[in-house]
Amino acid sequence: MRYPSAFSISGVSPASGAISVPRDTGIIVSGVATPAIPGERLGAEVELIDVESGLAVALREVSWYSRHGTDNVLALHPVEPLAALHDFRVEARPLDEEKGELGPAFVSSFSTSEASLEPLVLSGELVLSLRGGEVDRVEYGPCGGTNAVGKRRALLADVQLPTPSGGQGAYRSNLYFTPDTPVRVGARDVAWPFGGVSGFNQTQSVDIESGTSLVSQEVIQLDEEYAGCFTFVVWDPAGNFAQASACLPSLTSEEIGALAQADEPVELAASDDAAEEQVDAAITAARRPDRAPVWSCAVGAIAPGSPPAWLALLLGSAVLARARRWRVENRPRQPQLPDGERSLGPRVLASTHAHRRSPSDVLALSARSVAARGARARL
């Protein structure tokens, strides 16, 4: 939830006075909001008018967003290519959400050429590799926020992205991660894939214009076996888009956990069969006893086997110290004597304790004492 904002418009692309604009070029309107809402859609009403006929041209909105600063943007493109060698006028009116009113129009104009944009294409394919790594252990707060509370091992897929070219030259892109089936993308839904996907759908926005070419994605552990599939989608303001997909071999939760402990990354081959063989070999290597460390927060990683000499000495010292402490704690205590009486001393107490008699011995001793006193009395 956010408070209503009043938008103002700062610019339009194509720039005012531009000539030889391709007939299918998209229009980007930029502005700011008060109070600021960085990254959100610009609130505005936009019309594109053919100057010669005075008629408005049908436009279709494309998902677009500003990556930097506090700008808000809105992107639209003509449903049909514009008339060649015509002048067009853009009228963009900002919205005041609190008042529910449109402000004065920001006006810009350009003229078209006879050409259209080049197709948007991707050079190369998705290249996948797997590696074990550490990620944040996340704790969810009562209001939906998250806090990092340590680290945990996870299996990560590194995705090398293809390079876009053509189209309008300005791009937005997403990387989708889904189970078993790549997402399907339509011309009207370049930012919102639809159909054919069940289960989770994790999406990363990729800043491809800044040169980002490698993206990491955690391969999450599920109860059932699945093949993680990646789909990279790139689009421009004119509504052109291109996509590429690739899937990992099918993995169980236990196999994902084993690969998370692997020491070396696995760059998967383009062939599905070869990729499966690589993953199987990596899983086997990760399960080898001599490569499976036992983690302890006190002494670090210790390979299974006989304990080192220093650890044996440490454990032996601990056992001796505990035995010594037990003897001290179980040593007989000297009784508290009334004032004026003399203690017999520790040696006598120790001797008495060492020769403590059983109840039968005490009864026999008492009988003999009584008999002795009787004999003395007769004498």
Contacts in CASP RR format, 6 or more apart in sequence:
PFRMAT RR
TARGET T0000
AUTHOR 0000-0000-0000
METHOD contacts of the structure
MODEL  1
MRYPSAFSISGVSPASGAISVPRDTGIIVSGVATPAIPGERLGAEVELID
VESGLAVALREVSWYSRHGTDNVLALHPVEPLAALHDFRVEARPLDEEKG
ELGPAFVSSFSTSEASLEPLVLSGELVLSLRGGEVDRVEYGPCGGTNAVG
KRRALLADVQLPTPSGGQGAYRSNLYFTPDTPVRVGARDVAWPFGGVSGF
NQTQSVDIESGTSLVSQEVIQLDEEYAGCFTFVVWDPAGNFAQASACLPS
LTSEEIGALAQADEPVELAASDDAAEEQVDAAITAARRPDRAPVWSCAVG
AIAPGSPPAWLALLLGSAVLARARRWRVENRPRQPQLPDGERSLGPRVLA
STHAHRRSPSDVLALSARSVAARGARARL
2 37 0 8 1.000
3 35 0 8 1.000
4 97 0 8 1.000
4 98 0 8 1.000
5 33 0 8 1.000
5 34 0 8 1.000
5 35 0 8 1.000
5 36 0 8 1.000
5 37 0 8 1.000
5 97 0 8 1.000
5 98 0 8 1.000
6 33 0 8 1.000
6 34 0 8 1.000
6 94 0 8 1.000
6 95 0 8 1.000
6 96 0 8 1.000
6 97 0 8 1.000
6 98 0 8 1.000
6 99 0 8 1.000
7 31 0 8 1.000
7 32 0 8 1.000
7 33 0 8 1.000
7 34 0 8 1.000
7 42 0 8 1.000
7 43 0 8 1.000
7 44 0 8 1.000
7 72 0 8 1.000
7 94 0 8 1.000
7 95 0 8 1.000
7 96 0 8 1.000
7 97 0 8 1.000
8 31 0 8 1.000
8 32 0 8 1.000
8 33 0 8 1.000
8 34 0 8 1.000
8 94 0 8 1.000
9 29 0 8 1.000
9 30 0 8 1.000
9 31 0 8 1.000
9 42 0 8 1.000
9 44 0 8 1.000
9 92 0 8 1.000
9 94 0 8 1.000
9 106 0 8 1.000
10 30 0 8 1.000
10 31 0 8 1.000
10 32 0 8 1.000
10 71 0 8 1.000
11 29 0 8 1.000
11 30 0 8 1.000
11 31 0 8 1.000
11 106 0 8 1.000
11 108 0 8 1.000
12 27 0 8 1.000
12 28 0 8 1.000
12 29 0 8 1.000
12 30 0 8 1.000
12 90 0 8 1.000
12 92 0 8 1.000
12 106 0 8 1.000
12 108 0 8 1.000
13 27 0 8 1.000
13 28 0 8 1.000
13 30 0 8 1.000
14 21 0 8 1.000
14 25 0 8 1.000
14 27 0 8 1.000
14 108 0 8 1.000
14 110 0 8 1.000
15 108 0 8 1.000
15 110 0 8 1.000
16 107 0 8 1.000
16 108 0 8 1.000
16 109 0 8 1.000
16 110 0 8 1.000
17 108 0 8 1.000
17 109 0 8 1.000
17 110 0 8 1.000
17 111 0 8 1.000
18 110 0 8 1.000
18 111 0 8 1.000
19 110 0 8 1.000
19 111 0 8 1.000
19 113 0 8 1.000
20 111 0 8 1.000
20 112 0 8 1.000
20 113 0 8 1.000
20 115 0 8 1.000
21 110 0 8 1.000
21 111 0 8 1.000
21 112 0 8 1.000
21 113 0 8 1.000
22 112 0 8 1.000
22 113 0 8 1.000
22 115 0 8 1.000
22 116 0 8 1.000
22 117 0 8 1.000
22 168 0 8 1.000
23 78 0 8 1.000
23 81 0 8 1.000
23 82 0 8 1.000
23 83 0 8 1.000
23 84 0 8 1.000
23 112 0 8 1.000
23 113 0 8 1.000
23 114 0 8 1.000
23 115 0 8 1.000
23 116 0 8 1.000
24 77 0 8 1.000
24 78 0 8 1.000
24 81 0 8 1.000
24 82 0 8 1.000
24 116 0 8 1.000
24 117 0 8 1.000
24 238 0 8 1.000
25 77 0 8 1.000
25 82 0 8 1.000
25 117 0 8 1.000
25 168 0 8 1.000
25 237 0 8 1.000
25 238 0 8 1.000
26 62 0 8 1.000
26 75 0 8 1.000
26 76 0 8 1.000
26 77 0 8 1.000
26 78 0 8 1.000
26 168 0 8 1.000
26 236 0 8 1.000
26 237 0 8 1.000
26 238 0 8 1.000
26 239 0 8 1.000
27 46 0 8 1.000
27 48 0 8 1.000
27 59 0 8 1.000
27 75 0 8 1.000
27 76 0 8 1.000
27 77 0 8 1.000
27 90 0 8 1.000
27 237 0 8 1.000
28 64 0 8 1.000
28 73 0 8 1.000
28 74 0 8 1.000
28 75 0 8 1.000
28 170 0 8 1.000
28 237 0 8 1.000
29 42 0 8 1.000
29 44 0 8 1.000
29 46 0 8 1.000
29 73 0 8 1.000
29 74 0 8 1.000
29 75 0 8 1.000
29 76 0 8 1.000
29 90 0 8 1.000
29 92 0 8 1.000
29 106 0 8 1.000
30 42 0 8 1.000
30 66 0 8 1.000
30 71 0 8 1.000
30 72 0 8 1.000
30 73 0 8 1.000
31 42 0 8 1.000
31 71 0 8 1.000
31 72 0 8 1.000
31 73 0 8 1.000
31 94 0 8 1.000
32 70 0 8 1.000
32 71 0 8 1.000
32 72 0 8 1.000
33 40 0 8 1.000
33 42 0 8 1.000
33 43 0 8 1.000
33 70 0 8 1.000
33 72 0 8 1.000
36 70 0 8 1.000
37 72 0 8 1.000
38 66 0 8 1.000
38 69 0 8 1.000
38 70 0 8 1.000
38 71 0 8 1.000
38 72 0 8 1.000
39 65 0 8 1.000
39 66 0 8 1.000
39 70 0 8 1.000
39 71 0 8 1.000
39 72 0 8 1.000
39 73 0 8 1.000
40 65 0 8 1.000
40 72 0 8 1.000
41 64 0 8 1.000
41 65 0 8 1.000
41 72 0 8 1.000
41 73 0 8 1.000
41 74 0 8 1.000
42 72 0 8 1.000
42 73 0 8 1.000
42 74 0 8 1.000
42 94 0 8 1.000
43 72 0 8 1.000
43 74 0 8 1.000
43 94 0 8 1.000
43 95 0 8 1.000
43 97 0 8 1.000
44 74 0 8 1.000
44 92 0 8 1.000
44 93 0 8 1.000
44 94 0 8 1.000
44 95 0 8 1.000
45 92 0 8 1.000
45 93 0 8 1.000
45 95 0 8 1.000
45 102 0 8 1.000
46 59 0 8 1.000
46 74 0 8 1.000
46 76 0 8 1.000
46 90 0 8 1.000
46 91 0 8 1.000
46 92 0 8 1.000
46 93 0 8 1.000
47 56 0 8 1.000
47 90 0 8 1.000
47 91 0 8 1.000
47 92 0 8 1.000
48 56 0 8 1.000
48 57 0 8 1.000
48 59 0 8 1.000
48 76 0 8 1.000
48 78 0 8 1.000
48 88 0 8 1.000
48 89 0 8 1.000
48 90 0 8 1.000
49 55 0 8 1.000
49 56 0 8 1.000
49 57 0 8 1.000
49 88 0 8 1.000
49 89 0 8 1.000
49 90 0 8 1.000
49 91 0 8 1.000
50 56 0 8 1.000
50 57 0 8 1.000
50 82 0 8 1.000
50 83 0 8 1.000
50 86 0 8 1.000
50 87 0 8 1.000
50 88 0 8 1.000
51 86 0 8 1.000
51 87 0 8 1.000
51 88 0 8 1.000
51 89 0 8 1.000
51 109 0 8 1.000
52 86 0 8 1.000
52 87 0 8 1.000
57 78 0 8 1.000
57 79 0 8 1.000
57 82 0 8 1.000
57 88 0 8 1.000
58 78 0 8 1.000
58 79 0 8 1.000
58 80 0 8 1.000
59 76 0 8 1.000
59 77 0 8 1.000
59 78 0 8 1.000
59 79 0 8 1.000
60 76 0 8 1.000
60 77 0 8 1.000
60 78 0 8 1.000
60 79 0 8 1.000
60 188 0 8 1.000
60 239 0 8 1.000
61 74 0 8 1.000
61 75 0 8 1.000
61 76 0 8 1.000
62 75 0 8 1.000
62 76 0 8 1.000
62 77 0 8 1.000
62 190 0 8 1.000
62 191 0 8 1.000
62 235 0 8 1.000
62 237 0 8 1.000
62 238 0 8 1.000
62 239 0 8 1.000
63 75 0 8 1.000
63 172 0 8 1.000
63 190 0 8 1.000
63 191 0 8 1.000
63 192 0 8 1.000
63 235 0 8 1.000
64 73 0 8 1.000
64 74 0 8 1.000
64 75 0 8 1.000
64 172 0 8 1.000
64 237 0 8 1.000
65 73 0 8 1.000
65 172 0 8 1.000
66 72 0 8 1.000
66 73 0 8 1.000
67 207 0 8 1.000
67 209 0 8 1.000
67 210 0 8 1.000
75 237 0 8 1.000
76 237 0 8 1.000
77 237 0 8 1.000
77 238 0 8 1.000
77 239 0 8 1.000
81 116 0 8 1.000
82 88 0 8 1.000
82 112 0 8 1.000
83 112 0 8 1.000
84 112 0 8 1.000
84 113 0 8 1.000
84 114 0 8 1.000
85 111 0 8 1.000
85 112 0 8 1.000
85 113 0 8 1.000
85 114 0 8 1.000
86 111 0 8 1.000
86 112 0 8 1.000
87 109 0 8 1.000
87 110 0 8 1.000
87 111 0 8 1.000
88 109 0 8 1.000
88 110 0 8 1.000
88 111 0 8 1.000
88 112 0 8 1.000
89 107 0 8 1.000
89 108 0 8 1.000
89 109 0 8 1.000
90 107 0 8 1.000
90 108 0 8 1.000
90 109 0 8 1.000
90 110 0 8 1.000
91 105 0 8 1.000
91 106 0 8 1.000
91 107 0 8 1.000
92 105 0 8 1.000
92 106 0 8 1.000
92 107 0 8 1.000
92 108 0 8 1.000
93 102 0 8 1.000
93 103 0 8 1.000
93 104 0 8 1.000
93 105 0 8 1.000
93 106 0 8 1.000
94 102 0 8 1.000
94 103 0 8 1.000
94 106 0 8 1.000
95 101 0 8 1.000
95 102 0 8 1.000
95 103 0 8 1.000
96 102 0 8 1.000
96 103 0 8 1.000
117 166 0 8 1.000
117 167 0 8 1.000
117 168 0 8 1.000
117 236 0 8 1.000
117 238 0 8 1.000
117 240 0 8 1.000
118 166 0 8 1.000
118 167 0 8 1.000
119 166 0 8 1.000
119 167 0 8 1.000
119 240 0 8 1.000
120 164 0 8 1.000
120 165 0 8 1.000
120 166 0 8 1.000
120 167 0 8 1.000
120 171 0 8 1.000
120 234 0 8 1.000
120 235 0 8 1.000
120 236 0 8 1.000
120 240 0 8 1.000
120 241 0 8 1.000
120 242 0 8 1.000
121 164 0 8 1.000
121 165 0 8 1.000
121 166 0 8 1.000
121 242 0 8 1.000
122 162 0 8 1.000
122 163 0 8 1.000
122 164 0 8 1.000
122 232 0 8 1.000
122 234 0 8 1.000
122 242 0 8 1.000
122 243 0 8 1.000
122 244 0 8 1.000
123 162 0 8 1.000
123 163 0 8 1.000
123 164 0 8 1.000
123 165 0 8 1.000
124 162 0 8 1.000
124 163 0 8 1.000
124 244 0 8 1.000
125 162 0 8 1.000
125 244 0 8 1.000
125 246 0 8 1.000
125 270 0 8 1.000
126 159 0 8 1.000
126 160 0 8 1.000
126 161 0 8 1.000
126 162 0 8 1.000
126 230 0 8 1.000
126 232 0 8 1.000
126 244 0 8 1.000
126 245 0 8 1.000
126 246 0 8 1.000
127 159 0 8 1.000
127 160 0 8 1.000
127 246 0 8 1.000
127 267 0 8 1.000
127 268 0 8 1.000
128 157 0 8 1.000
128 158 0 8 1.000
128 159 0 8 1.000
128 160 0 8 1.000
128 230 0 8 1.000
128 246 0 8 1.000
128 248 0 8 1.000
128 267 0 8 1.000
128 268 0 8 1.000
129 157 0 8 1.000
129 158 0 8 1.000
129 160 0 8 1.000
129 265 0 8 1.000
129 266 0 8 1.000
129 267 0 8 1.000
129 268 0 8 1.000
130 155 0 8 1.000
130 156 0 8 1.000
130 157 0 8 1.000
130 158 0 8 1.000
130 219 0 8 1.000
130 248 0 8 1.000
130 259 0 8 1.000
130 262 0 8 1.000
130 265 0 8 1.000
130 266 0 8 1.000
130 268 0 8 1.000
130 279 0 8 1.000
130 282 0 8 1.000
131 155 0 8 1.000
131 156 0 8 1.000
131 158 0 8 1.000
131 262 0 8 1.000
131 264 0 8 1.000
131 265 0 8 1.000
131 266 0 8 1.000
132 153 0 8 1.000
132 154 0 8 1.000
132 155 0 8 1.000
132 156 0 8 1.000
132 259 0 8 1.000
132 260 0 8 1.000
132 261 0 8 1.000
132 262 0 8 1.000
132 265 0 8 1.000
133 153 0 8 1.000
133 154 0 8 1.000
133 155 0 8 1.000
133 156 0 8 1.000
133 260 0 8 1.000
134 151 0 8 1.000
134 152 0 8 1.000
134 153 0 8 1.000
134 154 0 8 1.000
135 151 0 8 1.000
135 152 0 8 1.000
135 154 0 8 1.000
135 156 0 8 1.000
135 218 0 8 1.000
136 148 0 8 1.000
136 150 0 8 1.000
136 151 0 8 1.000
136 152 0 8 1.000
137 148 0 8 1.000
137 149 0 8 1.000
137 150 0 8 1.000
137 151 0 8 1.000
137 152 0 8 1.000
138 146 0 8 1.000
138 147 0 8 1.000
138 148 0 8 1.000
138 149 0 8 1.000
139 146 0 8 1.000
139 147 0 8 1.000
139 148 0 8 1.000
139 149 0 8 1.000
140 146 0 8 1.000
141 147 0 8 1.000
153 257 0 8 1.000
153 260 0 8 1.000
153 261 0 8 1.000
154 218 0 8 1.000
154 219 0 8 1.000
154 260 0 8 1.000
155 218 0 8 1.000
155 219 0 8 1.000
155 256 0 8 1.000
155 257 0 8 1.000
155 259 0 8 1.000
155 260 0 8 1.000
156 216 0 8 1.000
156 217 0 8 1.000
156 218 0 8 1.000
156 219 0 8 1.000
157 216 0 8 1.000
157 217 0 8 1.000
157 218 0 8 1.000
157 219 0 8 1.000
157 230 0 8 1.000
157 248 0 8 1.000
158 214 0 8 1.000
158 215 0 8 1.000
158 216 0 8 1.000
158 265 0 8 1.000
159 175 0 8 1.000
159 214 0 8 1.000
159 215 0 8 1.000
159 216 0 8 1.000
159 217 0 8 1.000
159 230 0 8 1.000
159 232 0 8 1.000
160 213 0 8 1.000
160 214 0 8 1.000
161 173 0 8 1.000
161 175 0 8 1.000
161 206 0 8 1.000
161 208 0 8 1.000
161 212 0 8 1.000
161 213 0 8 1.000
161 214 0 8 1.000
161 215 0 8 1.000
161 232 0 8 1.000
162 232 0 8 1.000
162 244 0 8 1.000
163 213 0 8 1.000
164 171 0 8 1.000
164 173 0 8 1.000
164 208 0 8 1.000
164 234 0 8 1.000
164 242 0 8 1.000
167 236 0 8 1.000
167 238 0 8 1.000
167 240 0 8 1.000
168 236 0 8 1.000
168 237 0 8 1.000
168 238 0 8 1.000
168 240 0 8 1.000
169 236 0 8 1.000
170 209 0 8 1.000
170 236 0 8 1.000
170 237 0 8 1.000
171 208 0 8 1.000
171 209 0 8 1.000
171 234 0 8 1.000
171 235 0 8 1.000
171 236 0 8 1.000
172 191 0 8 1.000
172 205 0 8 1.000
172 208 0 8 1.000
172 234 0 8 1.000
172 235 0 8 1.000
172 236 0 8 1.000
173 205 0 8 1.000
173 206 0 8 1.000
173 208 0 8 1.000
173 232 0 8 1.000
173 233 0 8 1.000
173 234 0 8 1.000
173 235 0 8 1.000
174 191 0 8 1.000
174 203 0 8 1.000
174 204 0 8 1.000
174 205 0 8 1.000
174 206 0 8 1.000
174 232 0 8 1.000
174 233 0 8 1.000
175 203 0 8 1.000
175 204 0 8 1.000
175 206 0 8 1.000
175 215 0 8 1.000
175 217 0 8 1.000
175 230 0 8 1.000
175 231 0 8 1.000
175 232 0 8 1.000
175 233 0 8 1.000
176 182 0 8 1.000
176 183 0 8 1.000
176 193 0 8 1.000
176 201 0 8 1.000
176 202 0 8 1.000
176 203 0 8 1.000
176 230 0 8 1.000
176 231 0 8 1.000
176 232 0 8 1.000
176 233 0 8 1.000
177 200 0 8 1.000
177 201 0 8 1.000
177 202 0 8 1.000
177 203 0 8 1.000
177 204 0 8 1.000
177 217 0 8 1.000
177 228 0 8 1.000
177 229 0 8 1.000
177 230 0 8 1.000
178 197 0 8 1.000
178 199 0 8 1.000
178 200 0 8 1.000
178 201 0 8 1.000
178 202 0 8 1.000
178 228 0 8 1.000
178 229 0 8 1.000
178 231 0 8 1.000
179 197 0 8 1.000
179 198 0 8 1.000
179 199 0 8 1.000
179 200 0 8 1.000
179 222 0 8 1.000
179 226 0 8 1.000
179 227 0 8 1.000
179 228 0 8 1.000
179 229 0 8 1.000
180 226 0 8 1.000
180 227 0 8 1.000
180 228 0 8 1.000
180 229 0 8 1.000
180 247 0 8 1.000
181 196 0 8 1.000
181 197 0 8 1.000
181 229 0 8 1.000
182 229 0 8 1.000
182 230 0 8 1.000
182 231 0 8 1.000
182 245 0 8 1.000
182 247 0 8 1.000
183 193 0 8 1.000
183 194 0 8 1.000
183 195 0 8 1.000
183 196 0 8 1.000
183 197 0 8 1.000
183 201 0 8 1.000
183 231 0 8 1.000
183 233 0 8 1.000
184 193 0 8 1.000
184 194 0 8 1.000
184 195 0 8 1.000
184 196 0 8 1.000
184 197 0 8 1.000
185 193 0 8 1.000
185 231 0 8 1.000
185 233 0 8 1.000
185 241 0 8 1.000
185 243 0 8 1.000
186 193 0 8 1.000
186 194 0 8 1.000
186 241 0 8 1.000
187 239 0 8 1.000
187 241 0 8 1.000
190 233 0 8 1.000
190 235 0 8 1.000
190 239 0 8 1.000
190 241 0 8 1.000
191 233 0 8 1.000
191 235 0 8 1.000
193 201 0 8 1.000
193 231 0 8 1.000
193 233 0 8 1.000
200 220 0 8 1.000
202 217 0 8 1.000
204 215 0 8 1.000
204 217 0 8 1.000
206 212 0 8 1.000
206 215 0 8 1.000
206 232 0 8 1.000
208 234 0 8 1.000
217 230 0 8 1.000
219 228 0 8 1.000
219 248 0 8 1.000
219 251 0 8 1.000
219 256 0 8 1.000
220 256 0 8 1.000
221 253 0 8 1.000
221 256 0 8 1.000
221 257 0 8 1.000
222 253 0 8 1.000
223 253 0 8 1.000
225 250 0 8 1.000
225 251 0 8 1.000
225 252 0 8 1.000
225 253 0 8 1.000
226 250 0 8 1.000
226 251 0 8 1.000
227 247 0 8 1.000
227 248 0 8 1.000
227 249 0 8 1.000
227 250 0 8 1.000
227 251 0 8 1.000
228 247 0 8 1.000
228 248 0 8 1.000
228 251 0 8 1.000
229 245 0 8 1.000
229 246 0 8 1.000
229 247 0 8 1.000
229 248 0 8 1.000
230 245 0 8 1.000
230 246 0 8 1.000
230 247 0 8 1.000
231 243 0 8 1.000
231 244 0 8 1.000
231 245 0 8 1.000
232 243 0 8 1.000
232 244 0 8 1.000
232 245 0 8 1.000
233 241 0 8 1.000
233 242 0 8 1.000
233 243 0 8 1.000
234 241 0 8 1.000
234 242 0 8 1.000
234 243 0 8 1.000
235 241 0 8 1.000
235 242 0 8 1.000
248 268 0 8 1.000
248 275 0 8 1.000
248 279 0 8 1.000
249 268 0 8 1.000
249 272 0 8 1.000
249 275 0 8 1.000
249 276 0 8 1.000
249 279 0 8 1.000
251 259 0 8 1.000
251 279 0 8 1.000
255 279 0 8 1.000
255 283 0 8 1.000
258 283 0 8 1.000
258 286 0 8 1.000
258 287 0 8 1.000
259 266 0 8 1.000
259 279 0 8 1.000
259 282 0 8 1.000
259 283 0 8 1.000
259 286 0 8 1.000
261 286 0 8 1.000
261 292 0 8 1.000
261 293 0 8 1.000
262 282 0 8 1.000
262 285 0 8 1.000
262 286 0 8 1.000
263 286 0 8 1.000
263 291 0 8 1.000
264 282 0 8 1.000
266 278 0 8 1.000
266 279 0 8 1.000
266 282 0 8 1.000
268 275 0 8 1.000
268 278 0 8 1.000
268 279 0 8 1.000
269 275 0 8 1.000
269 278 0 8 1.000
285 291 0 8 1.000
286 292 0 8 1.000
289 304 0 8 1.000
290 303 0 8 1.000
290 304 0 8 1.000
292 304 0 8 1.000
293 301 0 8 1.000
293 302 0 8 1.000
293 303 0 8 1.000
294 301 0 8 1.000
294 302 0 8 1.000
294 303 0 8 1.000
294 304 0 8 1.000
295 301 0 8 1.000
296 302 0 8 1.000
299 311 0 8 1.000
302 308 0 8 1.000
307 315 0 8 1.000
332 349 0 8 1.000
332 350 0 8 1.000
332 353 0 8 1.000
334 343 0 8 1.000
334 345 0 8 1.000
334 346 0 8 1.000
334 349 0 8 1.000
337 343 0 8 1.000
357 365 0 8 1.000
END
